[in-house]
Amino acid sequence: MVKVGVVGATGAVGEEMIEVLHARQFPLTELILLASERSAGKSMVTAFGEKQVEAFSVERAQSCDFVLMAVSGSFSTEFSPQITANGKTVVIDNSSAFRYHEDVPLVVPEINESAMEGKLLIANPNCTTAIAAMALWPLHQHFKLKKVIVSTYQAASGAGAQGMTELEEGTRLALEGKVFPNEVFAHPLPFNVIPHIDSFQSNGYTKEEMKVVWETQKIFGDKSLSCSCTAVRIPTKRAHSEAITIETEKEVSPEVAMEVLRTAPGVQVVDNPAEKSYPMPLTATKKYDVEVGRIRRSLVFQPCGLDLFVSGDQLLRGAALNAVLIAEAKLSKM
């Protein structure tokens, strides 16, 4: 019997976790939906049928074999260690609370599944990092990355259900010629791009940008990998895109890179400019695989460099899907 709890079940990521558990036929025998006192008692229509949301408690969470956390970092900081204190419940945390703790593995199963061996608390990476990592890891294995330069085009869903709602309502009001307020984002998002995600750090980068640096190095197990990122919020709903430039130690051509990526798990090569085929949020939305395309020689780093473009569903590859894949990998070893 495998009992799975989803904490934060009523949020955008929590709802997506439930959908992925069902779609991938995770062999659970009981699904427990946990949320705040405010949401307790509500009924949710899910792929598993109608379920009642329960108020979160450590004791109830500890009755589960797996707990998927779709909550704030402060909530996870307080409660995730309490849940795993029973020595048996596996907690997969989608927040940033434990990503940079040396004793907590930060996992993309296709890359570093072995890092979570013997661990009960496992961190899910930032959505931007997870999407980029799917394309970068196979290239790193074959050509050894030296430098990675990323510019992101991040959807409103990165700010949760409230972010998507603000974009939708703001767009509607803007089209009617009305003033639209911004509460979730630093500025109004409709018909705009905002080069500001998360708080600014002392080095001039935002925390979102530094997450890409810190997390890529940790997941790849290579602190020598030099990374830089500029993160930009754009008015799309739920799929992130990233323009990536890499410098490699070995010579690399677009043709060979494309063959490497075609055999990589979780990656779909979408690269036929003559047919106007390339990665886009529109086509990456609700897709498990990360789309990779526009693969070409870097005019700066050739013959040891490429430019490429990726798009991936922020709520899936960047959150819910990765969490469920971690649970599947852990279950296979139990």
Secondary structure, 3 states (H helix, E strand, C coil): CCEEEEECCCCHHHHHHHHHHHHCCCCCCEEEEEECCCCCCCEEEECCEEEECEECCHHHHHCCCEEEECCCHHHHHHHHHHHHCCCCCEEEECCCCCCCCCCCCECCHHHHHHHHCCCCEEECCCHHHHHHHHHHHHHHHHHCEEEEEEEEEECHHHHHHHHHHHHHHHHHHHHCCCCCCCCCCCCCCCCCCECCCCCECCCCCEHHHHHHHHHHHHHHCCCCCEEEEEEEECCCCCEEEEEEEEEECCCCCHHHHHHHHHCCCCEEECCEHHHCECCCHHHHCCCCCEEEEEEEECCCCCCCEEEEEEEEECCHHHHHHHHHHHHHHHHHCC
